[in-house]
């Protein structure tokens, strides 16, 4: 584990090489986790061809479109897709099965042998992109605050 962390610290990576870094990570895993990460990566790009790949947090693949959509973390027993604004997304297929207690994020834990529901995952990604785009379109506009009750000052 320490050697893996040192690798990321010693080798800074440029944003334009994020895709190559993710390719290498998938190749290095070389097991079901690499195959699963590659599969979800493909689904993400099918869902939105404008998705941008980034690498953050000491080597975590991140997919963004005007803000983070999700991350693709790999652990010994699970590939975890964490959606940055998952709590705000409808999940009619029940893909979210982890980090359900939070107010913002939601995650999908994929274990060895689990089947990924491609159509449901595409819908979830598209909803996350739409949420980011919606937030971008109103960004910069100032919200008018309603006056608090009892806070009006009397003239006099």
For each residue, the residues with C-beta under 8 A, 3 or more apart:
1: 4 5
2: 5 6
3: 6 7
4: 1 7 8 59
5: 1 2 8 9 58
6: 2 3 9 10
7: 3 4 10 11 59
8: 4 5 11 58 59
9: 5 6 58
10: 6 7
11: 7 8
12:
13: 17 18 21 55
14: 17
15: 18 54
16:
17: 13 14 20 21
18: 13 15 21 22 53 54 55 61
19: 22 23 53
20: 17 23 24
21: 13 17 18 24 25 55 59 61
22: 18 19 25 26 37 41 53 55 61 72
23: 19 20 26 27
24: 20 21 27 28
25: 21 22 28 29 34 37 59 61 74
26: 22 23 29 34 37 38 41
27: 23 24 30 34
28: 24 25 34
29: 25 26 33 34 37 74
30: 27 34
31: 34 35
32: 35 36 112 113
33: 29 36 37 74 79 112
34: 25 26 27 28 29 30 31 37 38 74
35: 31 32 38 39
36: 32 33 39 40 79 110 116
37: 22 25 26 29 33 34 40 41 61 72 74 79
38: 26 34 35 41 42
39: 35 36 42 43 116
40: 36 37 43 44 72 79 81 110 116 121
41: 22 26 37 38 44 45 61 63 72
42: 38 39 45 46
43: 39 40 46 47 116 118 121 122 125
44: 40 41 47 48 51 63 69 70 125
45: 41 42 48 49 51
46: 42 43 49 122
47: 43 44 51 121 122 123 125 126 129
48: 44 45 51 65 69 125 126 129
49: 45 46
50: 65
51: 44 45 47 48 63 64 65 69 125 129
52: 63 64 65
53: 18 19 22 61 62 63
54: 15 18 61 62 63 64
55: 13 18 21 22 59 60 61 62
56: 60 62 71
57: 60 62 71
58: 5 8 9
59: 4 7 8 21 25 55
60: 55 56 57 71 72 73
61: 18 21 22 25 37 41 53 54 55 71 72
62: 53 54 55 56 57 68 70 71 72
63: 41 44 51 52 53 54 68 69 70 71 72
64: 51 52 54 67 68 69
65: 48 50 51 52 69 129 132 133
66: 129 132 133 135 136
67: 64 84 85 132 135 136
68: 62 63 64 71 84
69: 44 48 51 63 64 65 83 84 125 128 129 132
70: 44 62 63 81 82 83 84 125 128
71: 56 57 60 61 62 63 68 80 81 82 84
72: 22 37 40 41 60 61 62 63 79 80 81
73: 60 79 80 81 82
74: 25 29 33 34 37 79 80
75: 78 79 80
76:
77: 111 112
78: 75 109 110 111
79: 33 36 37 40 72 73 74 75 109 110
80: 71 72 73 74 75 98 107 108 109 110
81: 40 70 71 72 73 107 108 110
82: 70 71 73 86 99 105 106 107
83: 69 70 86 89 96 105 106 107 108 124 128
84: 67 68 69 70 71 104 105 128
85: 67 88 89 104 105 128 131 132
86: 82 83 89 91 96 99 104 105 106 107 128
87: 102 103 104 105 106
88: 85 104 131
89: 83 85 86 106 124 127 128 131
90: 127
91: 86 94 95 96 106 124
92: 120
93: 117 120 123 124
94: 91 97
95: 91 108 117 120 121 124
96: 83 86 91 99 100 106 107 108
97: 94 100 107 108 109
98: 80 106 107 108 109
99: 82 86 96 102 105 106 107
100: 96 97 106
101:
102: 87 99 105 106
103: 87
104: 84 85 86 87 88
105: 82 83 84 85 86 87 99 102
106: 82 83 86 87 89 91 96 98 99 100 102
107: 80 81 82 83 86 96 97 98 99
108: 80 81 83 95 96 97 98 121
109: 78 79 80 97 98
110: 36 40 78 79 80 81 114 116
111: 77 78 114
112: 32 33 77
113: 32
114: 110 111
115:
116: 36 39 40 43 110 121
117: 93 95 120 121
118: 43 121 122
119: 122 123
120: 92 93 95 117 123 124
121: 40 43 47 95 108 116 117 118 124 125
122: 43 46 47 118 119 125 126
123: 47 93 119 120 126 127
124: 83 89 91 93 95 120 121 127 128
125: 43 44 47 48 51 69 70 121 122 128 129
126: 47 48 122 123 129 130
127: 89 90 123 124 130 131
128: 69 70 83 84 85 86 89 124 125 131 132
129: 47 48 51 65 66 69 125 126 132 133
130: 126 127 133 134
131: 85 88 89 127 128 134 135
132: 65 66 67 69 85 128 129 135 136
133: 65 66 129 130 136 137
134: 130 131 137 138
135: 66 67 131 132 138 139
136: 66 67 132 133 139
137: 133 134
138: 134 135 141
139: 135 136
140:
141: 138
142:
143:
144:
145:
146:
147: 151 152
148: 151
149:
150:
151: 147 148
152: 147
153:
154:
155:
156:
